[in-house]
Amino acid sequence: MLQLTDVQIGTWVAAFMLPLFRVAAMLMAMPIFGTTLVSTRIRLYFSLAITVAIAPSLPPMPAFEVLSLQTLLLCAEQAIIGALFGLSLQLLFQVFLIGGQILAIQMGMAFASMVDPANGVSTAVVGQFFSMLVTLLFLSMNGHLVAFEVLVESFTTLPVGGGLLVNHFWDLATRLGWVFGASVLLVLPAIAALLVVNVAFGVMTRAAPQLNIFSIGFPLILVMGMVILWITMADILNQYQPLASEALQWLRELARAR
């Protein structure tokens, strides 16, 4: 008769349960898979499938008792690490979303908003357009595969039970300033062009005070903003590549933090 000890059961459970918490936390927090468009059940199925696929290639997990305080602490540690990985990828998408919001305000389309199905909040149409654009670029360039590769690599560089580091949270906090700066630089050419248009309207108002500039200024700025946005889309790939490379490189550095 086959007899199993508590150590054997704990080893088998640890080989799948601890990696599952890190994988599931990353899928819950990362863009595309972590949005409200993907149901929680589907994300859980994805987490189970990925864990089963990568479990044979992972380093040995520490043995522990299934029902103990150590188990809860290890599970919480893996969930926090996975959530940090997912949030680090969210920063790349927020760069384009904030940039679209800033551009929408400058071109007078801040009032044109719609419900973002990914986040469940109301955002400007331009910001929603940038959000869908970065999603398509991220998937077409296999950014999700790079993220999963870094996740598997993190089990070696950040082993289970290695403890959490304050550097992880500090790096995430320092990147918040990078998000705002990168979003401004993303739409800076369009903002500068719209500023020239507004200055031209100001000169016209001073030259011909009897001209009702408000009746033609707003629709003309809106049309010029759409034209400028269409022109800047020709160079969006060159703007996306360095931002995506920096975000994925920072994800690798986060996974290799000691």
Summary of the structure (lengths in Angstrom):
residues: 258
radius of gyration: 24.0
end to end distance: 45.9
largest distance: 100.1
contacts: 767
relative contact order: 0.13
helix: 76%
strand: 2%
